[in-house]
């Protein structure tokens, strides 16, 4: 099979841009089509009119184990803009009580166990439950360990492991909801196990967390567009794809809403399931995928944050909000800027902006004593109603992988890869996998 000379890539998020830049790096001409006016998809940024600050449409944490994400950022020259921890450290707040998970420089997984065992919050009973679970967690280094989890939800797995309610609230639920964007009662245990295996059971340094020191747009969208254009490729925004032109088992062109057609030798779709289902009847079954929303609530308080939130980010135990990010520290921006995140946000995504902001501020005051008495200067609520697909035991077997059913159309995106959570890393990994398949097919 001869590598294609021209590829059309649908979608300008992490999957599409990682795929497109990997192809361009190897001399393939790419036309990238994005339906929105700006690149970034569900992981982009914009400038807030009132403050002039950059606001992400979803706050993201990176992990040091994100090999494909980091390779993509190195390719476009921006990896240095992500600050990674040397050792995993996570602050937690709960009704005025603050604790810190600090993992010592021990071999994995002992660094994580040691960190949790010294975390203030869990008591002796919780720590003993974690130690009893250690052999089962160690088995995740093998295929057999994953096979034991077939058909189990996260909650069912934690029940089997005998994990206590307090340990779930301090460790397991924050990790599961943040990485799977779904209730532990629904999400597949295998996906949480994949997070643990890649991030916490291999090299201890792989578990360090990273935050972008710039908005996501500056981190990767502009740099990717420049990279592609400098190599003779095209980036076309505000151009939704509406259908496929098909001849036999091959796609010959993409039809767009403005009446144009884009022909190529091969095609890569990084569209979410519902958008792909609208392109051709062959993908009608993808309507069975539901989505799960994420809310990002930006709050500007009337005071600096040195004493309010003396951390880059913190998990919230027992709150309606789940994570707090100190944007003043992370971006060096305007004093008083916090971003809070609510994942798996079905219960609140339909509320009004003012109601959501008031709820977020109430949680801040409850969990951060330094926020008491603070006045809200401005709020900005960002809804990503289809932030990820709804990961469940039922939908996991439906994820298609890279093959589309057409000989020259490949699928990438965080929803396509069985056994992997819907993260930036999965998006980048599938984008690279499609590029590799096109230029060096097996």
C-alpha positions, 0 to 999 in steps of 0.5 A: 500500500502506497502512503497517501499524498493528500489526507483530509482530517476532520476535527481540530482538537488534540486528536485531529491536530496530533494526526495532521502534524504527524502526517505533515512531519512525514511529508504528507499534505493535509487539509484539516477541516474544523466546524468551529471558528477556532481550533481546539474543539473541546479543549480550546480557549478564548479571551474573556471580554470583560477581563482580557484574560484567557479562559479555557473551555475546560480546565485540564491536567496533564500527566507525565505519562502522557507520551503521545501528548508530549510527543505532539507538543514537542513536535510543534515546539510547546512542551516546555509550556506545561509545568510537570511535578517531579513527584505526584502532589495533590492538595485536598480541601474539605470544609476548611480542612486541608490535606496534601497527598505527597508521594515520596520518590519510591518505586511504583506503586509504593510511592502512591501507597506511601503517599495515601497512607500519610494523607490526613483525612483517611483513618487507620481503617481506610489505610488498612483497606488500601493495603489489602487492595495492593495485591489486586492493584499490582495484578493490573500490570498483567492482562489477567488483572484486567480480565478480572474486571470485565463487566464491572463498574468502578463501584462494583470493583471498589466493593470487591476490593473492600474500599471504605466510604472515606477512602472512596471520597478522598481517593477513588471517586476524585480520580475516577470522575476526573479521568472518566467524566462519569459516575463510578456507578456507571463507568467501567472499572477497566477504564479506571484500571487503565489510568492506574496502570499507566499513571501509577503502576509503572515508573513513579515519575510518570504519575506527576501532574502538569498544568499548562502555563498558558491557555490551551489555544496558545499551548497547541492550536496556534502552534499546530496551525503554523506547523501545518501551514509551513509545510504546505498543508491547509487549516480551514475553520468554520467549515462543518462536514455534512456528508461523505461522497462514496464509491464502493468501499472508498470515500472519495470526498467530504461534503461541507455545509458551504457546498464545497467538496474536499477530495483526497487519497485518504481521510481521518475523522476525529469527530465525536460519535453523534457528528460522525453518525450524521455523515453517513448511514454507515455510522447510524449505530453510533447514535447509541453513544450518549455524552457526559457534560463538564462545567468550568466556572471561572470566578473573579474574587475581590481579593488576591488568592495568596491566602484564599487558595495557596495551591495551583490546584486542589481536589474538593472532598464532599463538594458539588465542585470537584476541583479548584484551579488557582489561575492567578498562580498558574497563568500569572493573570489577574488577581482573584481568578479561580476556575472550578470544575464540575465533571459528570455535570448532568444534574447542574448543566441546565441551571442558569449561569448566575445559579451555577456561579452562586453554587460554586462560590458557596462551595468555595466559601464552605471549603476554603476559609480564606474565601469567606467574606469575598465578593464575586467581581465577575463569573464566566460559566463554560458548558461543554455539554458533550465534553466526552462520551458517556463511558459505561459497561454497555458502551465499551464494546461499541467503541470502534477502534481505527477502522471505519468500514471504508477502506480509506477512512480512519477513526481517531478521537478519545471515544474510539479506543477500547480500554482507554479513558476519554482523555487528551492522551487517548485523543493524541494517541489515536491521532498518532496511530492513524497517522502511523497506519497511513504512512507505515501500514502494517 
